Amino acid sequence: MGGMPDDARSDGASRVDDSGSAASGAAQRTRAVADKILARAEEIAEDVLFPAALAVDRADRVPQSHLDLLASEGFYGVAAPEDAGGLGTGDMRPAAAMVETLASGCLTTTFLWIQHHGPVIAAAYSDRPGLRERWLGPLARGERRGGIALAGVRPGASALRVREVADGYALDGDVPWVTGWDMIDTLHVAARGPDDVLHFLLVDAVEAPTVRVRRLELVAANASRTVNLTFANHVVPADRLTGTRPYTDWAKGEASGSALNGFLALGVARRCCRMLDPDPYESELDACRAALLTADAPDVPAARAQASDLALRAAARLAVHTGGRALLRDDHAQRLVREATFLLVFGTRPAIRAALLERLR
């Protein structure tokens, strides 16, 4: 989820100590909460998101009512630790199921919502004094809504740089992709320091003389309001630093990409499958889901490629099945084809791209 650890997966089993079943009981309660919120995700996807998906596809922004509903139902805090009212990150399955379910209703809304969890996790697990106490509660409750700005640390002349100044940290450079502008409050920003150590900062998502914004027009999920940001000597207070990490260490983890993002593609494929009768991809959808859930880091690119490839084939089949109406903007088939195309390249890394090109060949 734009920051959810790629290796955050387990069988969900709890160890029971010699004195009783307290740990087991806690695990059962967590599973019960996860089941309840997943059932609610299904209702929201079918009753709210999918009926509005075509309108959102043509809109300038995701409806505020969609985001407020997700916040009021607790979806903005699911990645928080259990002691903060969330589900934690020890088991990837509940988060994956939520992403797939919500994306089957409306990819655009889910694409925006999934990135909020980057700041949630950063606040939850930061060891900076006082940061968790100030930021986690408002973010987990959806009172503050977040996004991520991580793409500015790639090598290049315009890469986002950070340097220490008297009042904190100054940012200079570009971030090519930032989602949710004018719909989020806080960005979790990564920038390279002079020593090639990444600094991660919580930055107000507000245009200013030192923050220039250029809106990007996307082939799908355009209502996510994705922009290019340019910082020019933009100073962020020192107490907004969530942590630091050497770039080489961070890049190793990023190389495989996030398995969780693959469930966006499965959401699109799942919607296509529901609209096809009979469903020709049920077993393949199950296989893709299992591959993403069980993939170790070296296996993630192949699993991501498999999911994106399935979404594209399912959407193409739905368009052909639909016939001429698939050419009309008021038909879901054309929307799903464009969304499947979007997911071929969103969040890819060189290894994912190579695996996809091999599959498409």
C-alpha positions in Angstrom: 0.0 0.0 0.0 2.5 2.5 -1.1 4.7 1.6 1.8 3.3 -1.7 3.1 6.3 -4.0 3.5 6.6 -6.5 0.7 7.6 -9.3 3.1 4.6 -8.6 5.5 3.1 -12.0 5.2 2.6 -14.9 7.6 0.1 -17.7 8.1 -1.6 -15.6 10.8 -1.1 -18.3 13.5 -0.5 -17.1 17.0 1.8 -18.7 19.5 0.1 -19.8 22.7 2.2 -19.5 25.8 2.1 -22.0 28.7 -0.2 -19.9 30.8 -3.2 -20.0 28.4 -4.6 -18.8 25.1 -4.3 -15.0 25.3 -2.3 -14.7 22.1 -4.7 -17.1 20.3 -7.7 -15.1 21.5 -6.1 -11.9 20.3 -5.5 -13.4 16.9 -9.0 -14.6 16.7 -10.3 -11.2 17.5 -8.1 -9.7 14.8 -9.3 -12.2 12.2 -12.9 -11.5 13.2 -12.4 -7.7 12.7 -10.7 -8.4 9.3 -13.6 -10.6 8.2 -16.1 -7.9 9.2 -14.3 -5.1 7.4 -13.7 -7.3 4.3 -17.5 -8.0 4.2 -18.1 -4.3 4.4 -15.6 -3.7 1.6 -17.6 -6.1 -0.6 -20.8 -4.1 0.2 -19.2 -0.8 -0.5 -17.6 -2.1 -3.8 -20.9 -3.4 -5.1 -23.4 -0.8 -3.7 -21.4 2.4 -3.9 -18.2 2.2 -5.9 -19.1 0.1 -8.9 -22.4 2.0 -9.7 -20.5 5.2 -9.7 -17.3 4.0 -11.5 -18.2 5.4 -14.9 -19.0 8.8 -13.5 -15.8 8.8 -11.5 -13.9 7.8 -14.6 -15.1 11.0 -16.3 -14.8 13.2 -13.2 -12.1 15.7 -12.2 -11.7 14.1 -8.8 -12.8 11.2 -6.7 -16.0 12.1 -4.9 -15.5 13.4 -1.4 -18.3 11.1 -0.3 -16.3 8.0 -1.4 -13.3 9.0 0.7 -15.4 10.0 3.7 -17.2 6.7 3.6 -14.0 4.8 3.7 -12.7 6.9 6.5 -15.9 6.5 8.6 -15.8 2.7 8.1 -12.2 2.4 9.3 -10.5 1.7 6.0 -8.0 4.5 6.5 -6.5 2.8 9.5 -6.3 -0.8 8.5 -2.5 -0.8 8.1 -2.0 0.7 11.6 -0.8 -1.6 14.4 -3.5 -3.4 16.4 -2.9 -1.2 19.4 -3.9 1.8 17.2 -7.1 0.2 16.0 -5.7 -1.4 12.8 -5.0 -4.9 11.6 -1.2 -4.6 11.5 1.1 -5.8 8.7 1.8 -9.3 10.0 -0.5 -11.0 7.5 -0.8 -9.7 4.0 -4.1 -11.6 3.2 -6.7 -9.2 4.7 -5.0 -6.1 3.1 -4.7 -7.9 -0.3 -8.4 -9.0 -0.2 -9.5 -5.4 0.6 -7.4 -4.0 -2.2 -8.8 -6.5 -4.7 -12.4 -6.1 -3.5 -12.4 -2.3 -3.6 -10.5 -2.1 -6.9 -13.2 -4.4 -8.4 -15.6 -1.6 -7.6 -13.6 1.5 -8.6 -9.9 1.4 -9.4 -9.6 5.2 -9.2 -10.9 5.4 -5.6 -8.8 2.4 -4.6 -5.6 3.8 -6.3 -5.9 6.9 -4.2 -6.8 5.2 -1.0 -4.0 2.6 -1.1 -1.3 5.2 -1.1 -2.6 6.7 2.2 -1.1 3.8 4.1 2.4 4.8 3.3 2.2 7.7 5.8 0.3 5.5 8.2 3.0 2.9 8.4 5.7 5.5 8.5 4.1 7.2 11.5 3.4 3.8 13.2 6.9 2.5 13.0 9.0 5.6 13.2 11.5 5.7 16.1 11.6 9.5 16.0 10.5 11.0 19.4 6.9 12.0 19.6 6.2 11.5 15.9 3.9 8.4 16.3 1.9 10.2 19.0 1.3 13.3 16.8 0.6 11.7 13.5 -0.7 8.1 13.8 -4.1 8.8 15.3 -5.3 11.4 12.8 -3.9 9.4 9.9 -5.5 6.1 11.0 -8.8 7.8 11.6 -8.7 9.5 8.2 -8.8 12.9 9.8 -5.6 13.5 7.9 -5.3 11.9 4.5 -2.0 11.0 3.0 -0.1 10.1 -0.1 3.4 9.1 -1.1 6.1 10.9 -3.1 8.9 8.3 -3.5 9.6 8.5 -7.2 11.9 11.5 -6.9 14.9 9.5 -5.6 15.6 7.7 -8.9 18.9 8.7 -10.5 18.8 11.7 -12.7 19.6 15.4 -12.9 16.2 16.5 -11.4 16.2 13.9 -8.6 14.8 15.2 -5.4 17.5 16.3 -3.0 17.5 17.2 0.7 19.9 19.1 2.8 19.9 20.1 6.4 19.2 23.8 7.2 18.8 25.8 10.4 15.0 25.2 10.5 15.0 21.5 9.4 15.4 20.1 5.9 15.3 21.8 2.5 14.0 20.0 -0.6 15.0 20.8 -4.2 14.0 18.8 -7.3 11.2 16.9 -8.9 8.8 14.1 -7.9 7.3 12.9 -11.2 4.3 11.1 -9.8 2.2 12.2 -6.8 -1.4 11.0 -6.5 -4.3 12.7 -4.8 -3.5 16.4 -5.1 -6.2 18.6 -3.5 -7.6 15.5 -1.8 -4.8 14.7 0.6 -3.2 16.6 3.4 0.2 14.9 3.9 2.8 13.5 1.7 5.4 10.9 2.8 8.4 12.2 0.7 11.7 10.5 0.1 14.7 12.6 -0.9 18.4 11.9 -1.3 20.9 13.5 1.0 24.4 14.6 0.1 25.7 11.3 1.5 23.3 9.3 -0.6 21.2 8.5 2.5 17.4 8.8 1.9 15.5 11.1 4.2 11.8 10.4 4.7 9.6 13.4 5.6 6.0 14.2 6.2 5.3 17.2 4.0 2.1 19.3 3.8 0.4 18.7 0.4 -0.1 22.4 -0.3 1.0 24.4 -3.3 3.3 27.3 -2.4 6.0 29.5 -3.9 8.4 26.7 -3.1 6.1 23.9 -4.3 5.0 24.0 -8.0 2.4 21.6 -9.3 1.7 20.3 -12.8 -1.4 18.2 -13.3 -1.0 15.0 -15.4 -3.7 13.7 -17.7 -3.9 9.9 -17.3 -5.5 7.4 -19.7 -7.3 5.9 -16.7 -7.8 6.8 -13.0 -7.5 10.4 -14.0 -9.8 11.5 -11.2 -7.0 10.5 -8.8 -5.5 13.9 -9.6 -1.9 12.7 -10.2 0.6 15.5 -10.5 4.3 16.3 -11.0 5.8 18.3 -8.1 8.8 20.5 -8.1 10.3 21.7 -4.8 12.6 24.8 -4.8 14.3 25.3 -1.4 11.2 24.1 0.4 11.9 23.8 4.1 10.3 21.1 6.2 10.5 21.2 10.0 13.0 18.8 11.6 10.2 17.1 13.6 8.6 15.9 10.3 11.5 13.4 9.7 10.2 9.8 10.0 13.6 8.2 9.4 16.6 7.7 7.1 18.0 4.8 5.1 20.9 4.4 2.7 19.7 4.5 -0.9 21.4 1.2 -1.8 19.5 -0.6 0.9 16.2 1.0 0.0 16.7 0.3 -3.7 17.2 -3.4 -3.1 13.8 -3.7 -1.5 12.2 -1.6 -4.2 13.7 -3.6 -7.0 11.1 -6.3 -6.9 8.2 -3.8 -6.5 5.2 -4.3 -4.1 3.2 -7.5 -4.3 0.3 -5.7 -2.8 -0.1 -3.5 -5.9 -0.7 -6.6 -7.9 -4.1 -6.9 -6.3 -5.2 -3.7 -8.1 -4.9 -5.7 -11.3 -6.7 -8.6 -9.8 -9.6 -6.3 -8.9 -9.9 -5.2 -12.5 -9.7 -8.8 -13.6 -12.3 -9.9 -11.0 -14.8 -7.3 -12.3 -14.3 -8.5 -15.9 -14.8 -12.0 -14.8 -18.1 -11.1 -13.0 -19.3 -9.5 -16.2 -18.4 -12.5 -18.4 -20.8 -15.5 -18.4 -19.5 -18.1 -17.9 -16.3 -16.9 -16.2 -13.4 -18.3 -18.1 -10.7 -17.1 -15.7 -11.8 -18.2 -12.3 -8.9 -20.8 -11.8 -6.3 -18.4 -13.2 -7.5 -15.6 -10.9 -7.1 -18.0 -7.9 -3.6 -18.9 -9.1 -2.5 -15.3 -9.5 -3.8 -14.5 -6.0 -1.9 -17.4 -4.5 1.3 -16.4 -6.4 1.2 -12.8 -5.1 0.4 -13.9 -1.5 3.3 -16.5 -1.3 5.9 -14.8 -3.5 9.3 -14.1 -2.0 11.0 -10.9 -3.1 12.7 -12.5 -6.2 9.3 -14.0 -7.3 7.3 -10.8 -7.0 8.1 -9.5 -10.5 6.7 -12.7 -12.2 3.6 -12.6 -9.9 3.0 -8.9 -10.7 3.4 -9.6 -14.4 1.0 -12.5 -14.2 -1.7 -10.4 -12.6 -1.3 -7.5 -15.0 -1.4 -9.9 -18.0 -4.6 -11.5 -16.7 -6.3 -8.1 -16.2 -5.4 -7.1 -19.8 -6.7 -10.4 -21.3 -9.8 -10.4 -19.2 -10.6 -6.8 -20.2 -10.0 -7.5 -23.9 -12.2 -10.5 -23.7 -15.0 -8.5 -22.1 -14.7 -5.8 -24.8 -15.0 -8.4 -27.5 -17.9 -10.1 -25.7 -19.6 -6.7 -25.3 -19.3 -5.8 -29.0 -19.9 -2.4 -30.4 -21.1 -0.9 -27.1 -17.6 -1.3 -25.8 -16.7 1.7 -27.9 -19.0 3.9 -26.0 -17.8 5.9 -22.9 -20.9 4.8 -20.9 -19.9 1.2 -21.1 -17.8 -0.5 -18.4 -15.8 -2.6 -20.9 -13.9 0.4 -22.4 -13.1 1.7 -18.9 -11.8 -1.7 -17.8 -9.6 -2.0 -20.9 -8.0 1.4 -20.2 -7.6 0.5 -16.5 -5.9 -2.8 -17.4 -3.6 -0.8 -19.7 -2.8 1.6 -16.9 -1.9 -1.3 -14.6 0.6 -2.7 -17.1 2.9 0.2 -16.3 1.8 1.7 -12.9 4.3 0.9 -10.2 6.5 -1.3 -12.4 10.2 -1.9 -11.9 12.7 -3.1 -14.5 12.2 -6.7 -13.4 8.4 -6.5 -13.6 8.6 -4.9 -17.0 11.0 -7.6 -18.3 8.6 -10.3 -16.9 5.6 -8.6 -18.6 7.4 -8.2 -21.9 8.3 -11.9 -21.8 4.7 -12.9 -21.1 3.3 -10.6 -23.8 5.8 -11.9 -26.3 
